[in-house]
Amino acid sequence: MDIKEIEKRKEEYEMSRKKLEAFALEVLDQCENKGFTLEEVKDLPNYIEEQTRYAVLRHMRNVEFQHIKSQTKES
């Protein structure tokens, strides 16, 4: 990996990090606006992780199904 590639990846990481930080602040503002308790806010990362895992699994099932479906059409 050359220097340009390393710099490009670092820039991409920094941009991604900034987007995530901004989003996290928006989420916290929404929690405050909706009257979440501190305990609810503290539990939010666990809930997001769980929902993300389910979303990825659903996506993977759909992708596999579409792939199988497209193979049967070609036959």
C-alpha positions in Angstrom: 0.0 0.0 0.0 1.5 3.3 -1.0 1.4 6.7 0.7 -1.5 8.0 -1.5 -3.6 5.0 -0.7 -3.0 5.4 3.0 -3.8 9.1 2.9 -7.0 8.4 1.0 -8.1 5.7 3.5 -7.3 8.1 6.4 -9.4 10.8 4.7 -12.3 8.4 4.2 -12.1 7.3 7.8 -12.1 10.9 9.1 -15.1 11.8 6.9 -17.0 8.7 8.1 -16.1 9.5 11.7 -17.4 13.1 11.4 -20.6 11.9 9.9 -21.1 9.4 12.7 -20.3 12.1 15.3 -22.9 14.5 13.8 -25.5 11.7 13.6 -24.8 10.7 17.3 -25.4 14.3 18.3 -28.6 14.5 16.4 -29.8 11.3 18.1 -29.0 12.7 21.5 -30.8 15.9 20.7 -33.9 13.8 19.6 -33.6 11.8 22.9 -33.7 15.0 24.9 -36.6 16.4 22.8 -38.6 13.3 23.3 -38.0 13.2 27.0 -35.9 10.0 27.2 -34.6 9.2 30.7 -30.8 8.8 31.2 -31.3 5.0 31.5 -33.1 4.9 28.2 -30.4 6.9 26.5 -27.7 4.6 28.1 -29.6 1.5 26.7 -29.8 2.9 23.2 -26.4 1.5 21.9 -27.5 -2.0 22.9 -30.8 -1.6 21.1 -29.2 -0.1 18.0 -26.7 -2.9 17.9 -29.5 -5.5 18.1 -31.6 -3.8 15.4 -28.5 -3.4 13.1 -27.8 -7.1 13.5 -31.4 -8.0 12.5 -31.3 -5.6 9.6 -28.1 -7.2 8.3 -29.5 -10.7 8.6 -32.6 -9.7 6.8 -30.6 -8.1 4.0 -28.4 -11.2 3.7 -31.4 -13.4 3.4 -32.9 -11.2 0.7 -29.6 -11.1 -1.2 -29.2 -14.9 -1.1 -32.8 -15.4 -2.2 -32.4 -13.0 -5.1 -29.2 -14.8 -6.1 -30.9 -18.2 -6.1 -33.9 -16.8 -8.0 -31.7 -15.2 -10.7 -29.8 -18.5 -11.1 -33.0 -20.5 -11.7 -34.2 -17.9 -14.3 -30.9 -18.5 -16.3 -31.4 -22.3 -16.3 
